[in-house]
Amino acid sequence: MTTAAYELAQVNLARLKFPLDSPELKDFVDHLDPVNADAEAAGGFVWRLQSDGGDATDIPVFGDEWLIVNMSVWRDTDALVAFMYQGRHREMLARRREWFEKVAEAMTALWWVPAGHRPTVEEAEARVLHLRTNGPTPQAFTLRTTFPPSP
């Protein structure tokens, strides 16, 4: 099968230092809509998880109210990397330690999905747990250690 038969799913979890409605997180919250709009306009963007509020900050993950989830699907790793390290997203990434706890365990996972598949939070949780247990494999990997799609 060709790469076009697959798309790249990514999940990124973050443990908040403060409640989302706190003054300490105001800059982060204020940038959610513009950064999400930038993602949607980026080359290679396919889909992102969102609730009725337009982002995913109120979608529970691992039953932990201090964790927030960001999940999206991209054409490939190049498209994801190109978005991550430019513009507003890069600026917000540089400030992540202001808003989120530093966590030792894996909080980000990537995996290939059949084109058109939209992953669930439960699927993302399983991929993160797989990565934590097994390290990078074709089932769950990182940008540092990637795998090609496989049928």
Steps between C-alpha positions, in 0.01 A plus 500: 500500500611856442549762766190679366292213643610612846498820699693592815309523827657690789399544860660741742403504868590777740465523877378845597680698770189712561126479424412597142304802621788632713687823420821295463353317198331800335764535226481128421119498485493824296726339238304175462267624224771674294740205527223255410411718200868499397502119522188469287656726236834316503607285208438134574246558778214249489296512825512596867310386807262762634193525715207735446718776648735483199802354681564184701578648842177364651538146360603262782815293463621224735233617748734778617350849517847658489583343162399660173514329162589618153446247224519547126559320172754616241608392154842392634774583750643776277167686504470468879857618562459793260200622700645432846814708462369816333289801583272522800527130581876531533456803728256309722726193501785715629280604795364155592689484832305806621174310467572127521677268740814326382409132495752216470272250326403518133222751439513500119450217256478467123352216297377434148128466434319400183414811298166633619519343849443738790658368821317502831634615836496136612714405202742782583521393865585145388774630268654713774496205740654277231780753446561530875522122536683401181681808376464601135349230276288517185193503730607817684807710433654844535640760262849390606431138412251467215374203304350484152138400457455126466196302387 
